[in-house]
Amino acid sequence: MQLTGEQRDLRDAVRGLLARHRGQGADPAAGPDGGPGYDRALWRRLCGEIGVAGLAIPRDYGGAGAGPAETHIVMEELGRALTPSPLLGSPVLAAQALLASGDAAACQRLLPGIAAGTTIAALAWASEDGRWDPADPAYGARPAPSGWVLTGEAHYVLDGDTADVLLAAAHTPDGIALFEMDPRGSGVTRCAVTAMDSSRRLAVIRLDGAAGRLVGAGTGAQSLAAARDLACIALSAEQVGAAQRALDLTVAYTKVRVQFGRPIGSFQALQHRMADLHVLVESARSLSYEAASAAAEGAADLGLRAAAAKAYCSEALTRVAGQMIQLHGAIGITWEHDAHRYFKRAHGTGQLFGQPSEHIARIAADVIS
């Protein structure tokens, strides 16, 4: 994908802000306030100075009305620096589910705060098996005199324990539906969980007869499917950014690590290995950006393109991160080096929104049919 001048400016602005923030003594990969798992000061700057949270949200709801490609650029830069942020869970996953629901009143009520970055939204959906199936959400809902009540337990909820707005997907007598919940209301229990990737905040949310407000009408499964596809595409951009940075660090290390009297990067076997990794990262980037372009154009086969990007970019980051550790030798397995962080990000993103094998099965089922 050839970036426009404005898109290159966006990329440079995000990269520069992350570098300056780190240069001022703050680590963008850790929340120094010990609060939500990301750096609040950095998030405020990203939203206030660049407007990252509102890029893919329409102007009618307080956003910039840019599109998936612009969000893609930001996600790649955040992945490059392994920067924790609520961008994936709130403006991408939750906000896009809201937009897909077609509920204008709910969008008008919730999206302006999400677009400004002052409101963090979370979508509770997946059960413990982590399948992220639009037809099988974690909760059940039943009508009550005062509205709807929901019961069940969702896992892997991005920023779920600190979110200001909670959306829950549930089975109803009429099908799958989306509900707006009060995250601090009666019957709602939120608990952060320990994840391999400590830079990704995940939570378990248990609902026990909690009151919910219906969002949309009869669009639950379609909303979840649309949100999952866009989230997979955004996540693939993060994976590409992380893979590129991991490869850059590895190439730089092979130029200064001396063995047998010469830099190890001069050995042909390692040159071939790193060339293969370069081709892998570039092909992953091409597939990821092609999927983002398809999302911007509303392609009919967007689901298949999203599945392909998620599966391929997951495998690419896993392979690059593994080679990063191996080529760094003993230092690559120390806590002080960043190699383990890229490896953990590879594992975590590979499982998020479904394993690569599940997405490959989606593609195979469509091809065979």
C-alpha positions in Angstrom: 0.0 0.0 0.0 1.4 3.4 -1.0 0.8 5.9 1.8 -0.4 9.4 0.9 1.4 12.4 2.2 -1.1 12.9 5.0 -0.8 9.3 6.0 3.0 9.5 6.1 2.6 12.6 8.3 0.4 10.7 10.6 2.9 7.8 10.9 5.7 10.3 11.6 3.7 12.1 14.2 2.8 9.0 16.1 6.4 7.6 15.9 7.8 11.0 16.9 5.5 11.3 19.9 6.3 7.8 21.2 10.1 8.6 20.8 9.7 12.0 22.6 7.7 10.4 25.4 10.4 7.8 26.0 13.0 10.5 25.7 11.4 12.4 28.6 12.0 9.4 30.9 8.6 7.7 30.4 8.4 4.2 29.1 5.5 3.9 26.6 5.5 0.2 27.2 4.5 0.5 30.9 1.8 2.5 32.8 3.8 4.4 35.4 0.7 5.3 37.4 -0.1 1.7 38.0 -3.7 2.3 36.9 -5.2 0.9 33.8 -2.2 -0.9 32.4 -1.3 1.8 29.9 0.3 5.2 30.3 -2.5 7.7 30.8 -0.4 10.7 30.0 0.7 9.2 26.7 -2.8 8.2 25.8 -4.0 11.8 26.5 -1.2 13.1 24.2 -2.0 10.6 21.4 -5.7 11.6 21.5 -5.2 15.3 22.2 -2.4 16.1 19.8 -3.0 13.5 17.1 -6.6 12.3 17.6 -5.9 8.6 17.3 -9.1 7.5 19.1 -11.4 9.2 16.6 -9.7 8.3 13.3 -12.2 5.5 12.4 -15.3 7.2 14.0 -17.6 9.3 11.7 -17.6 13.1 12.1 -21.3 12.9 13.1 -20.3 11.2 16.3 -17.3 13.4 17.2 -14.6 11.5 15.2 -12.3 12.4 12.4 -14.1 10.2 9.8 -10.8 9.0 8.4 -11.0 5.3 8.1 -9.4 1.9 8.7 -6.2 2.7 6.9 -5.4 5.6 9.2 -6.1 3.5 12.3 -3.9 0.8 10.7 -1.0 3.2 10.5 -1.3 4.1 14.2 -1.6 0.4 15.2 1.6 -0.4 13.3 3.5 2.3 15.2 2.1 1.2 18.6 3.1 -2.4 17.8 6.6 -1.3 16.7 7.1 0.2 20.2 5.0 -2.4 22.0 3.0 0.5 23.5 0.0 -0.6 25.6 -3.1 1.5 24.8 -6.9 1.1 24.7 -7.0 1.8 21.0 -7.7 -1.8 19.9 -10.3 -2.5 22.5 -12.2 0.8 22.6 -12.2 2.8 19.3 -11.7 -0.3 17.2 -13.5 -3.3 18.7 -16.2 -1.7 20.9 -16.8 1.4 18.8 -17.1 -0.5 15.5 -19.6 -2.9 17.1 -21.6 0.1 18.1 -21.5 1.5 14.6 -22.4 -1.8 13.0 -25.4 -2.1 15.3 -27.1 0.8 13.5 -28.4 2.2 16.8 -28.0 5.9 16.1 -29.1 6.9 19.7 -26.5 4.7 21.3 -23.8 5.9 18.9 -24.7 9.5 19.7 -24.6 8.8 23.4 -21.4 6.8 23.6 -19.1 7.5 20.6 -18.1 11.2 21.2 -16.4 10.2 24.4 -14.7 7.2 22.8 -13.6 9.4 19.9 -12.1 11.9 22.3 -10.3 9.2 24.3 -11.9 10.3 27.5 -14.2 7.3 27.6 -12.8 3.8 27.4 -15.2 1.2 26.2 -14.9 -2.6 26.4 -16.8 -5.4 24.5 -17.4 -8.5 26.6 -18.0 -11.4 24.3 -15.7 -14.4 24.3 -16.1 -17.4 26.6 -13.2 -19.2 28.3 -12.4 -21.3 25.1 -11.4 -18.0 23.4 -13.2 -18.7 20.1 -14.7 -15.2 19.5 -17.6 -16.8 17.6 -20.2 -14.2 16.7 -22.9 -16.9 17.0 -21.9 -18.0 20.4 -21.4 -15.1 22.9 -20.6 -15.8 26.6 -23.8 -14.3 28.1 -27.4 -15.1 28.1 -30.1 -12.5 28.3 -33.8 -12.6 29.3 -36.5 -10.0 29.3 -37.6 -8.6 32.7 -40.2 -6.0 33.8 -37.5 -3.3 33.9 -35.8 -4.3 30.6 -33.2 -7.0 30.2 -31.0 -9.0 32.6 -27.8 -10.8 31.6 -26.0 -13.7 33.2 -22.7 -15.4 32.3 -19.0 -14.9 32.3 -16.8 -13.4 29.5 -13.1 -13.8 29.3 -10.3 -11.9 27.5 -12.0 -8.6 27.7 -9.6 -5.9 26.6 -9.3 -3.2 29.4 -12.5 -4.7 30.9 -11.7 -4.1 34.5 -11.2 -0.4 34.1 -13.5 0.5 31.2 -16.0 3.3 31.6 -18.5 1.8 29.2 -19.3 -1.9 28.9 -20.9 -3.6 25.9 -22.0 -7.3 26.3 -23.0 -9.8 23.6 -25.7 -12.3 24.7 -28.1 -15.0 23.5 -31.7 -13.8 23.6 -34.9 -15.7 22.7 -34.8 -13.8 19.4 -31.1 -14.4 18.6 -27.8 -12.6 19.4 -28.0 -9.1 20.7 -25.7 -6.4 22.0 -26.3 -4.7 25.4 -25.0 -1.6 27.1 -24.1 -2.3 30.7 -23.2 -0.2 33.7 -19.7 -1.6 34.5 -20.2 -0.5 38.1 -23.8 -1.7 38.4 -25.3 -4.4 40.5 -24.5 -7.9 39.4 -21.4 -6.9 37.5 -18.0 -8.3 38.7 -14.8 -7.4 37.0 -11.4 -8.9 37.6 -8.1 -8.4 35.9 -6.3 -11.6 35.0 -2.6 -12.3 34.6 -1.6 -12.7 30.9 1.7 -13.9 29.4 1.9 -10.5 27.6 1.9 -8.1 30.6 1.5 -5.1 28.2 -2.0 -6.3 27.2 -4.7 -5.7 29.8 -7.3 -8.5 29.9 -10.2 -9.1 32.3 -12.9 -11.6 33.2 -16.4 -10.0 33.6 -19.1 -12.0 35.4 -22.7 -10.9 35.1 -25.3 -12.2 37.6 -28.7 -10.9 36.7 -27.2 -7.5 35.7 -29.5 -5.0 34.0 -28.7 -4.3 30.3 -29.9 -1.8 27.7 -30.5 -3.3 24.3 -28.4 -1.8 21.5 -29.7 -2.2 17.9 -32.4 -4.6 17.0 -31.6 -8.0 15.5 -28.1 -7.0 14.5 -26.1 -8.6 17.2 -24.3 -11.4 15.3 -23.6 -9.1 12.3 -22.3 -6.4 14.6 -19.9 -8.9 16.3 -18.7 -10.3 13.0 -18.0 -6.8 11.6 -16.2 -5.7 14.8 -14.1 -8.9 14.8 -13.0 -8.5 11.2 -11.9 -4.9 11.8 -10.2 -5.8 15.0 -8.3 -8.6 13.3 -7.1 -6.3 10.6 -6.0 -3.6 13.2 -4.3 -6.3 15.2 -2.4 -7.5 12.1 -1.0 -4.0 11.7 0.2 -4.2 15.3 1.8 -7.5 14.6 3.6 -6.2 11.5 5.0 -3.2 13.4 6.3 -5.5 16.2 7.8 -8.0 13.7 9.5 -5.2 11.8 11.0 -3.7 14.9 12.1 -7.2 16.2 13.8 -7.8 12.9 15.5 -4.4 12.9 16.9 -5.0 16.4 18.1 -8.4 15.4 19.9 -7.2 12.3 21.6 -4.4 14.3 22.8 -6.9 16.9 24.3 -9.2 14.3 26.4 -6.3 13.1 28.1 -5.8 16.5 28.2 -9.3 17.9 31.6 -10.7 17.1 32.3 -14.4 17.0 35.4 -16.1 15.5 36.9 -12.7 15.0 34.1 -11.2 12.8 30.5 -9.9 13.2 28.1 -12.8 13.0 26.1 -10.8 10.5 28.8 -11.5 8.0 28.1 -15.2 8.0 26.2 -16.2 4.9 23.9 -18.6 6.7 22.7 -15.8 9.0 22.3 -13.4 6.1 20.1 -15.9 4.3 18.0 -16.4 7.4 17.5 -12.6 8.0 16.7 -12.2 4.3 14.0 -14.8 4.6 12.6 -12.9 7.6 12.6 -9.6 5.7 10.6 -11.2 2.9 8.2 -12.7 5.5 7.6 -9.3 7.2 7.1 -7.4 3.9 4.6 -10.0 2.7 2.8 -9.8 6.0 2.7 -6.0 5.7 1.3 -6.2 2.2 -1.4 -8.6 3.2 -2.3 -6.5 6.3 -2.6 -3.3 4.3 -4.5 -5.0 1.6 -7.1 -6.1 4.2 -7.2 -2.5 5.5 -7.9 -1.2 2.0 -10.7 -3.8 1.6 -12.2 -2.6 4.9 -12.1 1.0 3.6 -13.8 0.0 0.4 -16.4 -2.2 2.1 -15.3 -5.3 0.1 -17.8 -8.2 0.0 -15.1 -10.7 1.0 -13.8 -8.6 3.9 -14.2 -11.4 6.4 -11.9 -13.7 4.4 -9.3 -11.0 3.9 -9.4 -10.2 7.6 -9.0 -13.9 8.5 -6.0 -14.2 6.1 -4.3 -11.1 7.6 -4.8 -12.4 11.1 -3.5 -15.9 10.4 -0.5 -14.9 8.3 0.6 -11.9 10.5 0.3 -14.0 13.6 2.6 -16.6 12.2 5.0 -14.0 10.9 5.4 -12.3 14.2 5.8 -15.6 16.0 8.5 -16.7 13.7 10.4 -13.4 13.8 10.2 -13.2 17.6 11.5 -16.7 17.9 14.4 -16.0 15.6 15.1 -12.8 17.5 15.7 -14.8 20.7 17.8 -17.4 18.9 20.0 -14.9 17.1 20.6 -12.9 20.2 22.0 -15.9 22.0 22.1 -15.9 25.8 21.1 -12.3 26.1 17.9 -13.0 24.2 16.5 -14.9 27.1 17.3 -12.4 29.8 14.6 -10.3 31.5 16.5 -7.1 30.8 16.4 -7.5 27.0 13.3 -6.7 25.0 13.4 -10.0 23.0 11.1 -11.8 25.5 8.6 -8.9 25.3 8.3 -9.3 21.5 7.9 -13.1 22.0 5.1 -12.6 24.5 3.4 -10.1 22.3 3.6 -12.7 19.5 2.0 -15.4 21.6 -0.8 -13.1 23.0 -1.8 -11.6 19.6 -1.8 -15.0 18.1 -4.5 -16.1 20.4 -6.5 -12.9 20.5 -9.7 -12.9 18.4 -9.2 -16.6 17.5 -6.2 -18.7 16.8 -4.6 -18.7 13.3 -5.9 -22.3 12.7 -9.5 -21.1 13.3 -9.2 -18.3 10.7 -7.6 -20.7 8.2 -10.6 -23.0 8.8 -12.9 -20.0 7.9 -11.1 -19.5 4.7 -11.0 -23.2 3.8 -14.7 -23.6 4.5 -15.5 -20.7 2.1 -13.2 -22.1 -0.6 -14.5 -25.6 -0.4 -18.1 -24.5 -0.4 
